[in-house]
Amino acid sequence: MDDAASAAGPPSLTHRLILGDCLDILPTLAAGSVDVVVTSPPYNLGIAYRSYDDRLAEEAYLDWLCRVAEQIRRVMAPDASFFLNIAGSSNAPWLPFELIVRLRRLFVLQNHITWIKSIAIDRGAAGVDSVGHFKPVGGQRFLHHNHEHIFHLTLSGQVKLDRLAIGVPFKDKSNIARRGHAQDLRCRGNTWFIPYETVKSRAQKFHHPSTFPVALPRWCIRLHGKAQASVLDPFMGTGTTILAARLEGASGIGIELDPSYLAVARERLGAEPG
């Protein structure tokens, strides 16, 4: 079951890619050993994964994710951050909120971040700019889904973050001195515009039906602010979170049920079979 590999990177850092069900693998990891969890589980929207049925009854799906969350909590260090990316759909809009209410017994919801994938900006006489990923939705009942949720969960609600690590410059530069800031950076806030790169084929998405941009886990790792952090993704897919960990100078542990996706992750990371 454990088909681990070490990816290229600084000698002090390791990257393990593990084949198996996260409910089987997570109990084998040391308690309190993970600094940052960044993951995007299946959304139960009927997406065509290779090795997972994405059409569970809602109660069964929520119960399953709660069991996974219990194991994630066990491996988190006391000051760890858990960034959970999830979305609902037009036909299942309550699902992310049902889940986060159930997770209240395990975690504190320290921040709720909105990942904006597409946005229209009204520039007055210059017209409207449409920026980011847009996939048309049929019918006349629903608006297009331009965002997803990132729930930042911690064990205490008291985890200090490096907010300026993903900070943005001030629009009004007078605010720098007037408000006593040491540099031209302010907190980005809890709306993150991270568009997908344009792709024209499934191959450009590594033949995975549901990926996220590498910038998303990079910002999460950076925001947590711990040098050489231990980063976990229990639903690794094609390895985006582990690639982000390597780019941020962190160690990564990725768990993936499907051997073909794990092979892609290994290739992306330049890993050799263990």
Protein Blocks (a to p, Z undefined) as FASTA:
>chain_A
ZZcdddeddfkbccdddeddfklmmmmpcehiafbdcddddehlopacfkbcfbbcfklm
mmmmmmmmmmmmmmpcfkbccdddddddfklmmlmmmmmmmmmmmmccfbccdddfbdcd
dehjnopadedjddddedjkbccdfbdcdddddfkopaccdfklmgccdfblmlmmmnop
abdcddebjadcddddddfbfklnoopabdcdfklmmmmmmmnopahiacddfblonomm
mmmmmmnopacddddfblklmmmmmmmnopacZZ
